[in-house]
Amino acid sequence: MKKQNNLEENNMTVNPKLNLLFLFFISLGFAQEVEVKRLKINNKLDHFAARVVNDKVLFSSNLTRKNGRVILDKYAQNLYAIYEGKADENGEIVDAKLVRRKEVGMSNMSVATYSKDGKYMYFTTNHTEKGENKLKDMNTFNLLIQRAEYEEGKGWTNFTSLPFCDPDHNFAHPALSPDGSTLYFIADVKDTKGKSDIYKVSVTDHKTYGEVTKLAEHINSPRTETFPFVSADNKLYFSSDRIGGKGGIDIYEYDLNSTNIIKEPISLDKPINSRGDDFSFFLNDDLTTGYISSRRSRGQGGDDLYYFSGF
């Protein structure tokens, strides 16, 4: 009887550990894995910066002629445009068509962000006059951010350059916060650490803007930061070629709600990041599905669009 009691006591000690191990392996079996799928819309052209607005998917791709040939500017550089389509149940983009810009100006138009109601768009384009370019040691048509307004029956109209976009510097890759009160973007202004850093500015009624502020030093690195995006749960995602990544350019995450002011951004795990260049992260409001752009192996063209689920 004594031996039996000892055995029962030992079992009481061992069994909880075994049960925990069992539950651990069971949970692994049911863990949802992230799946990344290359989209059928990809071809030899560039496809990048997909954003979902209500029932539409808008993305950037090469500006082409009717015969499909890519249009270049007089410096033999690609010109880009924004296209609009719809997403099917598998994330595929269908019925894509060119978003036309009727106002006179530079044709280049890419990497955009949109207000929740789809009424306002901020996008990357070029100044119509040359400015200083310190990286190239020459005068170029530097990048700037413009705002447009959607009017029923007219489409996108009322194009306005943001007032802080100095023609002697580049401003690009706009991203609105979920509540639309803050605009994030990249720039190469005077106090930039790398080729470009992430900045922000307050937005009031999409008509007036506050003072431009650079994000903290532990978010920006001495390398290049691009393509910021803020998810519905207020997490900042961006791309960087900083040291310690998994490939050439990686996608990083930083929780803007964090009270730890020195917390470092984290590089997302595979298969979101790869050995290739991965950038332009977008997460739907369900916080489980979205789009990325990548130059990973087995792609169709230069920049390809991918749909992910199970995030």
N, C-alpha and C positions, 0 to 999 in steps of 0.2 A: 504494500500500500504506500509505503514511504517512497519507494522507487517510482511508483506510478505518479505520485504527486510531483516529484522532482522532474519527471519527464514532461508533465503538463506545464510546469513552470517554465522549462526550457522552450517548450513549444510556444508559450505565450510571448517569449522573448524573440523567437525566430520568425514566427508567422507574420507579424506586422511588417517586417522587412521584406519578406517574400511577397506579401500582398502589395506593398509599394512598388517593388520591382515589376510585378505582374501588371499593375495599373500603368506603369511607365511605358512598358512595351506595347500594351494595348493602345495607349494614347498615341504612340508613334504610328501605329498601324492606321489610325483614323486621322492623323494630321494631314491637313490640306496643303498640297504643294503648289507653288506658283508655276503657272504654265505661260510660256511666251510663244506667240504664233506670228510668223511673218504674214503680212496681208497680201492678198491677191492683186491689189491695186499697184503694187511695186513693179517697176520696170527699170530700164536703163537710166531714167531720170531720177532726180532727187525728190524724196518725199519726207517731210519732217514737220514737227511742231503741230501735231493734231490736238484740237481742243473741242470738247463737246459743249454745245450751247442748245439747251432745250432738246429738240428732236433732230438737231443738225450736228454734223462733224465738219469742222473747218480745219484745213491744213495748208502747208506751204509746198509749192513745187515749182519747177522751172516754167517760165513764161515761154510759150511755144507758138509757132506759126500754125496755120491750118493744116499744113502737111506734116506736122509733128516735130519739125526741126526747132532746136533750142534757139532762142533769141539772145544775142550777146550785146553788150554795150560797146561803145567805141574803143574801150580798153580791153576787149575780148573777155570780159567777165560775164558770168551768168546773170540774167535778170530773173527775178522770182515773182510769183503771184500767189494769191490766196484762192483756194478752191473750196467749194462747199458740197457736201454729200450727206448721205444718211447712213446710219449704222444698222446692220441686220443683227439677228439674235446672237451671231458668233463674233461680233465686233468688226466684221468686214465693212469697208466703206464702199457704198454703191451710189450710182447716179451722180457722180461728181461733176461739177461744172465750175467754170471760172467766175469768180466774184469780180465784176467789172468796176473799174474806177473811172468816173467820167470827168473829174476835174483835170485840168492841165497840170503837168508836172512830171517828175521822174517816174518811170514805169515800175521800178522796183518796189515790191510790197510783200512783206513776209513776217513771220513770227509775231502773232497777234494774241491779244487777250480780250475778253468780252465781259460786259456786265451781266449779272444773273438774268436780267430780263431780255438780254440780247439787243438792247437799244444802243449801246455804246461799244465801240471797238477802238483799241489802242494797238498800233502796229508799227513795225520797223520799216523805214524807207530812207531816202537820201535827201540831203539838202540840194537845192537847185543851183546853189553857188558853191564854188570851191572854198575849202578851208584848209588850215594847216593840218598835216598828218605827221606827227613826230615819229611814229613807228616806221613809216616809209620815207621820211625826210623829203616830202614833196607835198604839193597841194592836191587834195582829192575831194570828191563829193562825199563828205563824211555822213555817217548814219545818224538819223534822228527818229524820234517817236512822234507820231501824229495820232490825233483822236478823230474818229468819224462817228456820225449819228445815223441810225437807220430810220428811214421814213417809209411808211407803207405806200406802195405805188411808185416810189422813187428809188428805193434801195439805199446804199450807203452814200451819204452826202455830208455837207458841212465839215469838210476836212480842215483840221486846225493843228498846227505844229505846237508842241508843248513849249511854254515860254522859257524853260531853263535849258533847252537844247542848244548849246553853244556850237556854232558851225565849225569851230576849231577843234572839236572833240567828238567822239562817237557816243551815241546813246541808243540802246537797242534792247530787244528781248523783254518787252513789258509784261507784267503779270499782276493782275489785280488780286487783292486779298478777298476772302469770301464775302465780307460785308461791303466791299467796294470802296472802302475809305482810305486805302493805302495802295499805292502803285509801286511795285518793285521793278527794277530794271538793272541793266549793266551799263557801265560807262568807263571811259579811260581819262577822266579829268585829272587835275593836278596831283591830288593826294592818293591816287590809285597805286596799290602795292604791286600788282602784276600787270599783264596786258589789259585786263579788265576786271573790275570788282563789282559787287552787288550793292546797289543803292536803293533808297526808298524815299517817297514823298507822299504827303497827305493829299487826299482828293476830296473836294467839296462839290457835290452836285455835278461832277464831271465837267466843271467849268473853271474852277480855281484850284491852285496847287500851292502847297506849303513850301518849306525850306528843304532842299535836298540833303539827305543824311546818308553817310556810308554805314553799312552794317559792320558789326564788331570785328575786331582783328582776328579772332579765332574762327570766324566764318569765312572771311576773305583770306586768301593765302598769297604768297609771293608769286604764284603762278596765275593761271587764267580761270576766272569764274564766269559761267554763262548760263543761259536758259533757266532763270528762276521760275518757280511755280509754288503757290501756297494752296494746300489742300483744305477740304472742308473742316478738318479738325486742327487747323492752324499749324501745320507742319510745313516747313520750307524745304523744297527739293531743288537742287541745282546741279549743274555739271561742272567738273573741274579736272584739270590735268595735274593736280598737286601730287607730291611725293607720297607713296604708300598705297596707291590705287591698284585695281585689279587689271587695268588695261591702259590704253592711251588716254581716254577721257572716261571718267566714271560719274555715276549719279550718286549724290550725297543727300542725306536727310538731316534736318535740324529742327527740333521741336521749339517753336517760338513761344510756347507756354512754359518752357523750362525756367526755373528760378536759379539754376546753376549757370552763372554768367560766363564760366570758363569751359563749359561742356563743349567738346569738339563735335563737329558734324561726323556722321558715320557713313561709310560707303555701303551701298545696298548690296546684298548677297546675289550670287548667281541664282537664277538665270537673268535677272534684271541687268546686272552688269556682266560684261564679258571681257575677253582679251582685246576686243576691238574698241572703237569709240562708241560710247553710249551716252545719250543726251536727250533733252527735251522731254522730261517726265511729265505725264498728266495722269491724275487719279480722279476717277469719277466720285460723285458724292456718296456712293455706296462703300467707298474706301476699300474695295476689293478688286475692281477692274479699271483698266485704263490703257494708255498708249505710251510707247517710248519710240525714239528714233535711234538708229544704230548703224554702224558700219562693221558689223560682226561678219565672221566668215559665212559663206554660203548665201550671201545677200544677192539681190537682183541688180542693184545699181550702186550709186554712191551712197546716199542716205536713204535708208529704208524705214518704213513704218511697221511697228509690231504692236499687237494687242496682247495684253496680259490679263490673267484672272487668278483668283486665289491669293491675292496679295495679303 
